[in-house]
Amino acid sequence: MVGDHIERNHKYARVWVPSKDTGVDLLVTDENHKRPIAFQVKYSKDFRLTHVAPELRGELKGCGWWRLNGDKIRSSAADHWIFVLHSFVKGKTDFIVIEPEKLAVRLERLHGVRRDIQSYFWVTKVGRCWETRGLKKAELARIVDGRYSNRLRDFTRHLNNWHMLEKEGAKGAST
């Protein structure tokens, strides 16, 4: 799914899948097989219909849940981690693309330094992305109605953010 998305939307990118698990799920190069970018990919089913209060569902595109290992994030060999949120209701996939160092710092500030981290990401219909673990119902309601503000929990700038394919490489020598 991620590799297909990259190849369809970034014509100069070439996607490679490692033959064994080394903490890198995809390697993306430019059309000349240079300038590699390593990705770690994490999938979640959409928990919007099963774990979100009915009155909050209407303004959400997707809600994912991940159980992460803080040590693996901090020592990751990948350049970027990708969290995949596929909405079965809307049939749309969103991606949170973030450097592991930034992810580790943000999750540690939100939930403390720990090995076992549970993280919930919500994506709203208006294109905002929030880390919601531990929020109260009133705060969750403000997320869906657009009144919530918290820079640490706001992951919107990482939502569908594939700039590194143009900025760092995988763009090709002809561009």
C-alpha positions, 0 to 999 in steps of 0.5 A: 500500500505505501510503496504503491502510493509512493510510486503512483504519486512520485514518478521518479521514486523507485521502491525497494523491499528488504529481504529480511527485517532490519527495521527498515520496511521500504527503501526509496531511491531516485530513478537512478537508484541513488539517494536512498531514503529508508522507511519504517511502516506501521499499519493500523485498522480504523478504530473510528467505529469501534473505539470512538463515541458515536457523537464524535465519529462524524467529523473523523476520517480515521483513528488508528492505534499503535503499540510502539517500542520506545527503544526501537524508535530511538535507535531506528535505522529508518530515516522516517516512520510512516503510520498508515491510517486506512479508513474503511468507511471512507475508503481513503488512506492517510499517512503520518510521515515523521522522523524517528527522532522527532517522534521519540521526543514528542511521544516522550513529552506526551507520555514519558520515557518508556519502552512500551508506548501506546499511541492513538492518531486521529485524522479529521475530515478537515485534514488535521491530525492529532495524537489523542491518547489520554485526552478527556472526552471534552478535549476529544470533542474540541478536536472534532469541532476544530476548537482544540489547540496543543502544539505537542499533540498536533501532528498535522504537518506530518500528515501526508507529508512526502516532501522528503521525496522531493527535497532529500532525493528520490526525485531523479537526476532529470528534475 
